[in-house]
Amino acid sequence: MRKKTVWALGLLAAATMGAAIAAVGPTGPGQFYYYYDANGAVVGYQAIECDGTHTSWGKFTKTYADGYFICDPDPR
């Protein structure tokens, strides 16, 4: 019984996350990456902007940090 409950909760969580991601649409989060060299200095940047365009500069390395930013659905 316990395994069935855990399984059901896992499926419910996955469905909820899927619905939330689908609802985000084009006004959803943008994504960015900062790339670092061996000394920890930023050597590159890449982003998906709110309007869907891609921005990038510098060198892309295996060491990076990424994150998201929320886009304004009605920028004025």
GIGI-V213962 format. One record per pair of residues at least 12 apart in sequence whose ideal C-beta (glycine too) atoms are under 7 Angstrom apart, sorted by sequence separation. I is the first residue (numbers start at 1). GAP is how many residues later the second one is. D is the distance in whole Angstrom. If there is no record, write none. Layout:
BEGIN
i->I gap->GAP d->D
i->I gap->GAP d->D
END
This chain:
BEGIN
i->33 gap->12 d->7
i->45 gap->12 d->6
i->33 gap->13 d->5
i->44 gap->13 d->7
i->45 gap->13 d->6
i->44 gap->14 d->3
i->46 gap->14 d->7
i->32 gap->15 d->4
i->43 gap->15 d->5
i->44 gap->15 d->5
i->31 gap->16 d->7
i->43 gap->16 d->5
i->44 gap->16 d->5
i->30 gap->17 d->6
i->31 gap->17 d->5
i->44 gap->17 d->7
i->30 gap->18 d->5
i->43 gap->18 d->6
i->30 gap->19 d->6
i->30 gap->20 d->5
i->50 gap->21 d->3
i->35 gap->23 d->7
i->35 gap->24 d->6
i->37 gap->24 d->6
i->35 gap->25 d->5
i->36 gap->25 d->6
i->26 gap->26 d->7
i->35 gap->26 d->5
i->36 gap->27 d->5
i->35 gap->28 d->7
i->36 gap->28 d->7
i->35 gap->29 d->5
i->34 gap->30 d->6
i->33 gap->31 d->5
i->34 gap->31 d->5
i->33 gap->33 d->5
i->32 gap->34 d->7
i->31 gap->35 d->7
i->32 gap->35 d->6
i->31 gap->37 d->5
i->32 gap->37 d->7
i->30 gap->38 d->7
i->29 gap->39 d->4
i->30 gap->39 d->5
i->29 gap->40 d->6
i->29 gap->41 d->5
i->30 gap->41 d->6
i->29 gap->42 d->7
i->28 gap->43 d->7
i->27 gap->44 d->5
i->27 gap->46 d->4
END
